[in-house]
Amino acid sequence: QVQLVESGGGLVQPGGSLRLSCAASGVSLSAYWMYWVRQAPGKGLEWVSNIEPYGGITAYADSVRGRFTISRDNTKNTMYLQMNSLTSEDTAVYYCARDPRLFQRTVMPGRIISLADFGSWGQGTQVTVSS
């Protein structure tokens, strides 16, 4: 059974940092493009970042570029999202997800409708930025 489990969320003050982790079981993440997406209260799903299977290619939404860093450790079957200089606009539930296809990026940032667009996804971790 494929399972993705996010961790590392919490309450942080504006300007603070958090590091999210996404640990996988039942699937080797090394063959997949991986994604972080988020959903703020009352809003739709927003693409945050993605990373290719070997970690050499990354991309970020304009809203997080320069503040967030995506990475992966395939030996640990885990992906990360380092989030710095957090603002209230970053408050959301953060989900990790994998592409439905091996070694392909088929989920495009502007076309994400729901988590069902992905091959598998986690339960989400809440990030709240507030003073």
C-alpha positions in Angstrom: 0.0 0.0 0.0 1.4 3.3 -1.1 1.6 5.9 1.7 2.9 9.4 1.9 3.2 11.0 5.3 3.9 14.7 5.8 5.3 16.1 9.0 7.0 19.2 10.3 4.0 21.6 10.2 3.0 23.8 13.1 2.6 27.3 14.4 5.3 29.8 13.6 5.7 33.6 13.9 6.0 35.7 10.8 9.6 35.6 9.6 10.1 32.2 11.0 11.1 28.9 9.4 9.8 25.4 9.2 11.0 22.3 7.4 8.4 19.9 6.1 9.1 16.2 5.4 7.3 13.7 3.3 8.2 10.1 4.0 7.0 7.4 1.6 6.3 3.7 2.1 5.1 1.1 -0.4 6.6 3.0 -3.3 10.1 4.1 -4.3 10.0 7.9 -4.8 13.2 7.8 -6.8 11.2 7.2 -10.0 8.8 10.0 -9.7 8.5 13.8 -10.0 7.3 15.0 -6.6 5.3 18.0 -5.6 4.3 20.2 -2.7 0.9 21.8 -3.0 -1.1 23.7 -0.4 -4.6 24.8 0.4 -5.3 27.9 2.3 -8.6 28.3 4.2 -11.4 29.0 1.7 -9.2 28.7 -1.3 -8.4 26.1 -3.9 -5.3 23.9 -4.2 -2.2 25.8 -5.1 1.0 24.3 -6.6 4.0 25.3 -4.5 7.0 23.4 -5.9 8.1 20.3 -7.7 11.3 18.3 -8.1 12.5 15.8 -10.6 13.4 12.2 -9.6 17.2 12.9 -9.2 16.7 16.3 -7.6 18.5 18.3 -10.2 15.5 20.2 -11.5 13.2 22.2 -9.3 10.6 24.8 -9.8 8.7 27.1 -7.5 5.6 29.3 -7.5 6.3 33.0 -7.7 4.8 33.4 -4.2 7.5 31.2 -2.6 10.5 31.5 -4.9 13.6 32.6 -2.9 12.0 31.6 0.4 11.3 27.9 0.0 13.6 25.2 -1.0 12.5 21.7 -2.2 14.8 18.8 -1.9 14.8 15.0 -1.7 16.8 12.1 -0.3 16.0 9.1 -2.4 18.1 6.9 0.0 15.6 7.8 2.7 12.6 7.8 0.4 11.8 11.3 1.7 11.2 14.7 0.3 11.5 18.0 2.1 10.4 21.6 1.9 12.5 24.2 3.8 10.3 27.3 4.3 11.9 30.5 5.4 10.7 34.1 5.9 7.2 32.8 6.4 4.2 35.2 6.2 0.5 34.9 7.0 0.0 34.2 3.3 1.7 30.9 3.7 -0.9 29.6 6.2 -2.3 26.5 4.7 -2.5 22.7 4.8 0.6 21.4 2.9 0.4 18.2 0.9 3.1 16.2 -0.7 2.2 14.3 -3.8 3.8 12.2 -6.5 3.2 12.2 -10.2 1.0 9.5 -11.6 3.7 8.4 -14.1 7.2 7.1 -13.8 9.9 9.6 -14.7 7.5 12.1 -16.2 6.1 15.4 -15.0 2.4 15.2 -16.1 0.9 17.5 -13.4 1.3 21.1 -14.5 1.2 24.0 -12.1 -1.7 25.8 -13.8 -3.8 22.7 -14.2 -4.1 21.3 -10.7 -7.7 20.9 -9.8 -7.6 18.4 -6.9 -5.3 15.9 -5.2 -6.8 13.2 -7.4 -4.7 14.7 -10.2 -1.7 13.0 -8.6 -0.7 9.4 -8.3 -0.8 9.5 -4.5 -0.7 12.1 -1.8 -0.4 12.5 1.9 -2.9 13.5 4.5 -1.4 17.0 4.8 0.3 19.0 7.5 -1.0 22.3 8.9 1.2 25.3 8.7 0.0 28.4 10.6 1.9 31.6 10.5 0.7 34.0 13.1 2.0 36.3 15.9 
